[in-house]
């Protein structure tokens, strides 16, 4: 159930039940029944009055068509509408995920460019300094390594 607010557009709940029923070609009592069943849930005023949007009216027309022309019962219509809403949400999620994936691919491409290429403005450049320590034993002063496996042993100088 949506609350009535000051927005305009196809989702703006502006039509009272009598006007919405006339625009949808239905009796107001039918709209009340659909609301109770959760098939089409209009916005509400602070006084709990129903307010229908143009999107609600289009949905009411779709419910009427499915019922009268296709012979689908109200439980089936409710399920169809739920599935259509779920499909729309999933499409939106796929759209956003595809955009995120493309952005990640672009970022990877920028990071794997040749090192001589200059970074894109605003791109984070990470530099790493490597220090290598020689862990071999250091001979005492005055005893340089003479080479070979014996090293300094046996040498008299």
N, C-alpha and C positions, 0 to 999 in steps of 0.2 A: 504494500500500500504506500503510495507516494504522498508526500505532503505538498500542498499547493504553495508555490513560491512565485516570485516576480519574473520568472524567465518566460521568453516567448519562443515560438518554434513548434515543430511537430510534437514535442513532448510536453508542451505547456498545458497543464490541466485547466482549461477555461470554460468548458461547456457544462452547463447543468444537465441533470439527467434527462429532462424532457427534450432539450435541444439535441443531445447526443442520440437519444432514441429516435428522434425524427430523422437526423442525418444518417443513421445506420439503417433506417427502415424497420425498426422494431418497436415493441411496446416497452415502456419504462420498467414494467415488472420483469421482463426478460433480462434487462440489464442488471437488475437487482439480483436475480437468480445467478447470472454469470459471475457476479461479484462474490456472492456467497460461496459458489463452487470454486472460486479462484481461477476462473478462465480468463476474465478480463477484470483487472483490479484498478479502478480509477484512483486519482489523487483525492485527498480529503482536505476540506477547509478546517479551520480551528474549531468550528461548530460541528464537525464530523459530516458535513454535506459532501456528496460525491461531486467531483469535477473531472470530466473526461477531456483527454487531449485528442488531437487529430489522429495520432498514432493509435489510440484506444479505439476510435471510431473505425479506422481501417481494419483493426483486428476484429471488431464486432462484425463487420461486413464479411471478413474471411470466415469467421465462425458460422455465420448464417449460410454462406456458400457451401462449406463443408457439410453442414447439417442437412440442408435442403437438396443440394445438387448431388452430393457424394453419398448421402445417407449414413454419415458417420455419427455415432452417438456422442454425447457430451464428454464422457470419460476419454474416448478416443481423440476427440478434438483437443481436450486439455493436454493429453500426452503429446500430440503433434505439435502444439504450440510450445510446450516445454522443450521438446527436441529441437525445434527451429531456433529457440532462444539459445540453447546450448551450442548448436552449430555456429551461430553468430558469434558467441563468446569465444569459441575455439578458433574461428577464423581470425578474430582480432588478436588472440594470443599468438597464433602462427605468424601473423603479420609482424608483431613486435619482436618475436624470437628471430625471425628472418632478418630484421633490421639489426638486432644485436649481433647475430652471426656475421653479417656483412661488415659491421664495424670492427669486430674482432679480427676478421680476415685482413682488413685494411691495416690494422695496427700491427699484425704479425708481418705483413708485407713491408711496412715501414721499418720495422726493427731488423729485418733480415736483408736490407739493402746493402750494397757495397759500402765498406767503411769510409771510403773517400767521399761518398755522397753527403751533402750537408743535411742536417736534421731539418724537419719541417718546423716552422715557427710554432712555438708552444709545446713542442714534443719534448718529453723528458729524455735526457741523454744521461746514461749511467756510465761512469768511468770506474775502472777497478785498478788499483795499484797492487802489483804482486811483488813480494820480497821473497827471495830464495835464500835459505840458509844452508851452508855446507855443514853437514853433520859429521864429516870425517874428523879424526883426531888431529889436533894441531900440535906439531912438534915443539918442544921448548925452544926458546931463542938460541941461535947459534947452531942448531942441529937441523939443517935443511934436509929435505928428502933427497937422497942420492939415487933414487930409482932402484928398480929390481926388487925381488922378494925379500932380500936381506936388509934392505934399507940402510941404516947407519951402522949395523953390526959388523964387526970385523975390520972396520976402517980406522986406520991410525993416521993422523994427520998432522 
